[in-house]
Amino acid sequence: MDYTKQLENYTVVPTAEQVAEQVARIREIAPMNYTSEVYRKCFAAIDLTTLDCCDSERSVSEFVRRAVEFRAAYPGIPDVASICVYPSFVETVGVGLGSSNIAITSVAGGFPASQTFIEVKMLEVAMAAESGADEVDVVINVGEMLEGEYDRMASTLEVLRGELDDEIVLKVIIESGALQTPERIYKASLLAMLSGADFVKTSTGKTAVSATPEAAVAMCCAIRDYHAATGRKVGLKVAGGVRTAEQAALYYTIVEQMLGSEWLTPSLFRIGASSLANNLISAIEGHEVRYY
């Protein structure tokens, strides 16, 4: 596919000023969603994440055990959407989850920098799926995006999509903090969707700047325009630095305002997080909780 040519179909690119105005407007109304009901929905959207250099089979198994036992401890709060780990721990998560409905997410494809051979990316993505991943998160080559090598960048994503069965969810991380401008964020999101992404995701959480409301608004503009042009709904995942219940509710409000309530389900809205889980439980329960 000529991805550069495809971008020409999307000419109304959001400016920094327009994005700032939208963020200011949404910040004003976000407090209406500081409610237990919204916090529960945000909790159900969490990809509960452990991507640490100190991860081990024992630590990941314990992490999964806590997630599986959560509903017994807090029956009024839904399970998280998925558990997100490095590919070598996918089988460990699968064993621990058993018959749980919690999905398994694996980062892959040279995460977090995407700076490796395409053959390595393909193999890692395929092996994550073969090990039992329900969802795979890959990163764009940010350098190619910044240099305007759109066809090369998107073609790699297309190849990685081809390594997965149709039922496996592909989330593409655009590393919005490195792209910086709404125009680049918008274009990267479109390229990811055009190449087969089921979700576009803000960040790896491994850079100085991760998720921001401004990036989420620009990405929602791309999702909205892509849906209008194709009829296909693509989800948004915010990740990196989302820690408080109020921050989660702000991103919830951005999606609600920009895309509509039909996007506010785990099939189209996710939050990649670790510390957020405890803070949402605390907000729902009305006292400090340190479950995870």
N, C-alpha and C positions, 0 to 999 in steps of 0.2 A: 504494500500500500504506500502511496505517496502521502506521507503524513504532513509534510510541509504544505502540500496543496490542500489537504483536508482542513488545515487551520484557517485557510482563507474563507471558509464558510462561517467562521465565527469572528465577526468584525467589531462587535460591541464589547470591547475589553474594558473592565472596570479601572478607573483611575484611583490614585491614592486618596484623592479628596473624596470621591464617591464612597470608597470603602470606609474612610474615617467617619463620614456622616452616618453611614449605616450602623457602624459599631456604636457611635454615640447614641443613636436612637434606640438601639436594642439594649444597651446598658441601662437606659432609663426605665425600660419596662421589664427587665429581667427579674427584679425582686418579686414580681407577681408569681414567679415560679420557684420561689424559695419555700417549697412545701414538701411535706413527707411523701406525697404522691409522686411528685416529680423526682425527688431523691431516689425513690424506689425504682423508677423507670431508668434513671441514670445508672443505678447499681446493676440493673439487668443488662445494661449496655456495656459493662466493663469487660475488656480483655485483660484478665488478671495476669500480670506480667512479672516474670523473673528472668532477667537477661544480665546476669552478673558474672564476672570472671570467677567468682567463688562458688557458682552453682555446682552441685554434685548430685549423683543419683539419690543420696540420702536426703539432701536439702529439698530437692524437687519433689521427692515422694512425700515428704512432710508437708510441703506447700499444697500438694494435691489433696492430701488427707484432710487438711483444714477446710478446703473448698467443698469436699464431698460431705463433710459433717456439718457444714454451715446451716443448712435448712433445719436440722434438728435443734440447733441452738437458737436460731432466729426464724421461726416458721412464718413470720409475717413479712419477710423480705425475700424476694426471688433470688435464685442462683445468678451468678455472673454468667455472661454469655460464653466466655471461653477462658482457657488457660493458655498463655503465650510463653513459649520457651525456645531455646536454641534447638536445631534439628536433631542433635544427638540425644535429646531428652524426650522426643515425641513418644517413643515406645514406653518410657517410664510413666509419662502422663496417662497414656492409654490404659496401662495396667492399673494405675491408681484410681482412675475414674470408673472403671468397670461399666455398669449399666447406666451411669449418670448421663443426663442430657447435656451436660456442659461440653462444648466443642473443644477441639485441640487446635491451637494456632501455632504454627512454626514460622519463625523468621528464616529466610533462606536467600539464595542468590547473591552471596557475597556480602550479606549484612555485616556491619552497618554502612560501609562505604561504597559497595558495588564495584570496587576496583580489583577485579580479577578476570580470568579468562571466561568467555561465554560458555565454554564446555564445562567449566567448574560450576558456574551458576546453574546450568541445565541439570547437571548431575545432582547438585544439592537440592534443587527444587523437586526433582523426581524422587530422590531418596526420602525426603520429608513426607511426600505423599504416600510412598510405599510403606513408610513406617506407621502411617495412620493419621496424618494431619488432615483435618477437615478444612483448614484454612491456611493459606500461605501468604506471608507478608514479605515483599521484596522491595528493594530501593532502586530508584532511577539512578543512572549515571549523571550526577549533578554537573560534573565538568562538561559533559556533552551538551547538557541543557544550556549551560551558561555560554557555551561557544556557538549555540545555534545549530548544533548537529541533531536536529529533531528526528530525521528519518532513522539515523543510526540508533539513537536512544530508544525510540518507540519500537523499532524492529526487534531489538533485544527483548523488550517486554512481550512482544507478540510471540517470540520463540519460547519464552518462559511460560506463557499462558498455554502454549501447545504441549508442554510437559505435564499438564494437569488435566484430569477428567473434568467434564463440564460441571459436575456437582461440587467440586472443590472451589471454595471461594478464594479469589486472588485479590489481595489488598496491595496497592502500589503506593509506596512512600515517596513523596516528592521532595522531602527535606526543605520545607517552606522557609525555614530560618536562613538557609544558605541562598535561596533564590531571592529573598528580600522584597522584590517589588510585586505589586498585585498583577502586573502584566505577565511576569514570568510564572508566578504561582498559578494564574488562570490557564496559561498555555500548557504548563506541565500537567495540570489536572486533565485538560482536554486530551493531550497526547496519551496519557495513561488510560483514559476511558476508551479512546479510539483503538488502542492496542489490546483491549480486552479486560481491563480491570473491573472488578465487581465493587470495589471500594477505592477511593483515594484517601490517603492518610497523610497527615501533616508532617510527621517527624519520626526519626528513630529514637529520639530522647538522648542521643549521644553527641549532640552539638550544643554550642553555646546558647543558641536561640531555638526553642522548640515550638510547640503550639502557641499561637496567638489568636485573639479574636479577629484581627485583621486578615490573617491567612485563612481562617475558617470562612469568613465572608467571601473572599475572593474565590475560594474553592466551591462554595455553594453557588456562586454565580455560574461557574463552569458546569457544575452538575445540573443546574436548572436549564442552561442553554443547550447542553447535550441532550437532556431529556426532551426538550421541546423539538429538537431536530430529529431525534431517533426513536422516541417513545420508550427508551430503555432507562430504567431507574438504576442509578449507581449510588452507593452509600458513601457516607463521610465518617472517617475515623480521626479523632483528635488524640494526639499522644505526645507526652513529654511535658512535664511541668503542671499537669492538671491535678491539683492536690486537694482543694477544698470543695465542699458541697456547693458553695456559691459559684465557684468557677465552673463546675460541672453544669449547674443550672444555666449559666450564661451561654455555654455552648449549646445546650438543649434549646434555649430561646433563639439562638441564631438559626438553628436548623428549622425550628417551628416557624419563624418569621420569613425565612428565605425560601424554604422548600415545602413547608406545610406539614400538618400533623401525620400524614401518611408515612413520612420519613422517620418518625419517632418510634421506631421499633428496632430491636437488635438486628434485624435483617438489613437495615439501612443506616443505623447510627451506632457507632461504637466509641468507647473511650479506652485508650490504652493506659493502664495505670497500675500502681501498687498501693501507695499510701492513701490514695483517694478512697479505697474501699473502706478502711477504718473510719475515715472522716464522714463518709455518707452514712455508715451504720450509726455513728455517734449522733449525727443530725437527726436521723429517724428516731432513735431511741431516746434522745433528749439528755444524754450524758456521755462522757467519754468512754469509748470502747476501743480496745486494742486486740481485736480478734486475730488479724493477720500479722 
